[in-house]
Amino acid sequence: MVIPKQKSGVFTVEMKSTPSLRAGLIKAGKWQQVLANLHTKASGSQPFIDYQDNFYLVNVTTGTPPQQFNIVPDTGSSNYWLIDANKCTNQACQGYPNSGYTKHRFDSTKSTTFKSLGTSFSLQYGSGSCVGTLAFAGLTYGSQTFGLASSIADVFGYQIMDGIMGLGWPALSDNKVVPPMQNLLSTLDKPLFTVWMDRITNPPSQGGNGGLITYGALDTINCDTTFNYVTLSSQTYWQFAVDSFSVGTYNVPKSQQVISDTGTSWLGGPPKLINYIVLATNAKYDALNQAYTVSCTASGLPDIVFIIGGITYNIPSTEYVLDMGLGNGDCVVTIFDMEFTGFGPQWILGDTFIRTYCNVYDIGNGQIGFSKAHHKSV
């Protein structure tokens, strides 16, 4: 990893990837039971269930004196929330033993800048939900209204994370709270941030691989120097149009709406088009583990291809096929199907795409840009 030299108006934050939740629980023989529990407790309002198997974290401090947390930077949402140390006390809030991680929870009684607004909130994610009250606290760049969760979804209890920092647009924010990025803009050289995600080792069971978020500048060290931009079609999610999608001999030459989402680990798409990937790779559905699989030694697998703004973006099998420890020589194809309605996105381009191409989220110009990511090894 190359960390650019810091300068005024540019802030570079190192990321780390978590160990694979799925791989760890499969190894312990407990994955099927976790799946059963998650499906039983999942909210009916959730449009899809993405287990965020491997995802990337940043260290964030909140309050005075600062309390430190491992946070998911999520371009698919716009609120910042932490677990309430005084009200969220069940096992999920503390972290399930299977996760090997004890949650860090915000203790408002130990922060001199904390002020409760007394406003309730409820947030739904593709992989869970949280409810609680809004609070106001001092941060290194001034102040930020954030949520203190008194209850979180079970799925979060299995994951190595203490909260979520939404990097989406204000229109997506619950209670019209100003998102963290909008509070940070006045301190930046440029009103944008760049995300570079390093490759996950294969198998990705231990985590630790990093990446960088560069606030206020392009990362031209870990990414190619040329970024190609497209205008956003909606300033809620980081949503834009792709010109076409193809895999192998299957081609869909029509515009579709997609979002770039750092908080989603895999590629999500319409069932019919996900099935094209299944057919092109000869993948099989593992009903027990609820994932599509191919042989870990499979060769000649086609790239998944999106054309965006007239530029071709290929996702190679080295990015979308991962060894999750299923055994029998099987590897997981990191795809899932989902259904969105109306004018919402048809695809979610999660970490599988972002590891291949750096994403620059240009708030000032209402656009998103892409550049080939640099990695030491595959």
N, C-alpha and C positions, 0 to 999 in steps of 0.2 A: 504494500500500500504506500502511495506517495501522498503526503499531506502538504498541500500548498502553504507557502509562507504567509502567515497572518499579516493583515494590514488593517488600518482603520476603515471601518465601513464594510468589512468582509469578515464573516464568522464561519469557521469550519468546524463542524461537529462530527466526531468519529462515531460510526455505527458498529454494532456487533450482531451476528445472527444467533438465534437461539438454537439449542439442540432440537432435533425433530421430535415433537410430541408423539406423532404417529409411530415412529420407529422405536422410541423408548417403550411405549405401551405394548407394541407388538412383541418386543423382546420379553417383556414381563408377562405376556399372555393375558393382558387386561384391556386390549384395544376394543374388542367386540362389546365388552360390558360398558365401556365408556360411550361407544356409539349408540348403544341401546338407551342409555341414560340421556344423551343429548337429544335424540329424536323424540323421546318421551316428553322432555321439558322445553323443546324449542317453541318459540312463539309462532302463532299462525300468521302473524303479519310479516314474517321474514321472507323476503323474495327468494333466498337461497341459503344454503348452509355451507360456508367455507370454513374449514377448521383451522385456517391460518397455521398450517403445520410448521413450516419454517418461516420465521419472519425476522425483521431487523429492529433493533432497539437503540435508543440513545439515552444517555444519562441526562436527567433534568433535575435541577434543584428548585424548590419552591419554598417560600416563607422566609422569615427572619427570626433566628438564624436559619440558614438553608437546610432543608431536609432533602435527601437525594432519592431519586426514583428511576427505575428502568421503564422507559416509556416507548410505546409504539408510535412512530411518526406516521400519520395516516392521512394521505391526500384524499381519501374517500369519505372524510367527515370534517367537521369544523369546530367541534367543542373539545376543550381540554378538561379531563377529569382524573381524579385520584380516588383511592379507596379511603373511606373515613375510618380512622383508627378507633374512634369512640362509638360508632354506630354500626359499622359493618364487621360483625364478629363471628359469622358462621365459618365453616371450614373452607368454602370457596374464597372468602375474603382473606383467609390466612394462607391459602395455597394448599392444594391436596398433596399428601405425602408422595404420591406417584410422580408428581412434577419435579420433585427434588429441589423445590424452591419455596422459600418463605417470603410472603408478600411484604413489601414496604408500604406502610399506610400513613397517610398524612394525619399528624396529631395537631389539631388546631390550638390546643391549650399550650403548645410549645412555640407558637409563632406570634411575635409581637405585632406583626402587620396584618394578621388575619381579621377579617370582618365578615360575619355571616349576613347574607342578604335575605335569608329566609324564604327564598323562592325555590319551589320544587322543580325537578327536571326528570325526564325519562328519555333515554336514548336507546335506539334499536340499531344493531349492526347485523351484518350477514352472519356473524358467528356468535352473537350474544347480545346482551342488553345490560343496562345499569340504570338505577334510579337513585335519587338523592336530593340534596339541596345545593344551591349555588353559593359560592363564597368569593371573597375578594382578598387578594394577598399581594405582597410586594415581590417582584421578580427582579432579576438583574437588569432588565430593560424598562423597569418602571412598575407597572401593575397589570394584573390579569385576572379577569373573572373566570373562575373554574368551578367544576362540579365536584362535590364530595359525595361519593357513592355509598349509600347505606345498604345497597343490595346489588350484587353482580350475578350475571348468568354463570351457571356451572362450568361452561366451557372455559371461561376466563380463569377459573380456579386451577385448571390443569396447566396453564400456560405461564411461562416465565415473563411476566409483565406486571406492572403496578398501576397501569392506566394507559390512556390514549391521548395523544396530542393531535387534534384535527388540524390539517393544513389545507383544508378546502376553503371555499368562498363563503362570505358572510350570509348569503341567501340560504345556505345549508345549515346554519347554526341554530340550535335550539335556544329559545328565549331571546333571540336576537343579540346574543352575546358576541362581542367583537372577538374574532378568532386570533390566536397568537400571532400569525404572520402579519395581520393588519396592524397590530400593536408594534411590531418590530420594524415596519417599513421605513419609518423616519430615520432610523439609525443605520440604514444600509446604503452602500454605494449605488446599487441598482435594485429596483423593486422586483427581485426574482430570487429563486433558489434552485440549485442543481443537486440532483440525487444520483450518486454512483454507488451501486451495490456490487460488492466483490462476489466471486463465484462461491457457491456452497460446495464443500468437499463432498465427494461421492464415495461411500455413503455419508449423508449429512447428519449423522447421529449425535455428534458432539457439539456442533455449533462453533461459534467463535470467529468465523470469517467475518470480515468487516465491510466497510464502505464508508462513504462520507456524504454529509449534507453540507453544501457550501451556500451560505446565506449571503446574498448581495453580489455574487459574481458567478461566472461560468467556471467550471472545473475543466481546464484545458490540459491538465496533467494526467488525470485518470480517464479522460475522454478525448476523442478526436477533437481537433480545434474547430471543425466545421459543424455547426448545429443547423438543422433544417426545421423550420417552424410551420405550424398550421394554426389558424385562428380557432379559438374555442367556439363551439356551437351552443354552449350553455355555461354560465358562470355560477354554477352550484357545485357539482363535481368538476373535476378537470376533464371535461367532456369535449370530444371532437369527432370528426367524421373520418372513417377510413374509406379509401376508394374501392378496395376489393380485398378478398380473402381467398387464399388457396392453400392446398396441401396435396402433394402428389398429383394425381390427375384430376382432382376435384377443384373447381374454380367457381367462385361466386363474384362475378364482376359488377357488383352494385354497391352503392354507398351504404354504410352502416354506422350507427352511433356507438362510440366506445368511450370508456373512461380509463385514465391512468390512475392506479390505486396502489400505493406503497403498502397499504395495510392488508392486501390480499396476496397470498403466497403464489397462487396458481393462475392459470388462464381460465376464465369463465366465459361461456358463450351459449348461443341457442342450441337446444338439443339436436336439431338437424345438422348443424354445422360441426358440433362436437363429434357427431357420428361420422362425419367425413374424416376427421382425424383418426377415429377408431378404425375405420375401414382402411385408410391409407397406411396405417402402422400395423395392421392386423392385431390390434390390441384386444385383450379379453377382459370381461368385467369380473372382478373378484367380489362377489356378493358379500362374502364374510367380512372383508376389510373395506368394502364400498369404494373401490378405486379401479381404474383401468390399468392393466399391466401388459408389459411385453417382456421378452427375455432380456436379461441384462447384457447378453452377448449379441443381441440383434444388431445387424449392420445394414447400411444402406437406407436407414429410415429417412423419410423426406423432411425438409424444412417446413415449418409452419410460416406462411408468408402473408404479411399485410402490406398493402401499398397505401401510403399516407402522404398526401400532398404531392403525388406523383413520384415519390421516392419509395423504393422497395426495401422492406425490413424483413430479413430472414431470421427466424428463431431455430437454431439447430437442435438436433436431438440431444446433444450434450447438455442443453439447458432444460429441455422439457421431459427428459427421462432421468429419474433418480432412484437410487437403491435405498429403499426404506426398511430393509431387513425383513422382507416378507418371507424369504427362504425360497427353496426350489428354483433358484436362479431367476426369480421374477423381480422386475423393477416397475415402479409406478410411473405412469404417464400423467404429468401434472396438469390435468384438465378437469373441469367439472361443468355440467350443464345447468342452466338457470333460465328463468323466464322473467322478462321485464315487459311491462305493458306501456301503452301510450307512447310518449316521446322520450322515454328513458333509454339508457344505454342498452345495447344488445350484447356487448362484450365488456368484460373487465380484463384489462391488461395489467396483471399483477406482477409480482417479483420475477417470474419467469421471463417476462418481456423486459423489465427494467434492468435486470442483470446483463442482458445482451446490449441494451442501448441506454446510455445515460439520458435522463429526462430533465429538462430545464422548465420550471414552472414560472412563467413570466407574467406576474400579476399586473405590472404596469401597462403591458401591451395586450393583455387578454389573449395570450397565445401559449402554446406548448411547443418545445423543441426537442429534437432527438439527435444523439451523436453516438457513434460506436464506442462501447466501453472497452477499456484496456484491462486485461487480466494476465497474470504471470503464467497461469496454467489452466488447462481445461479439467 
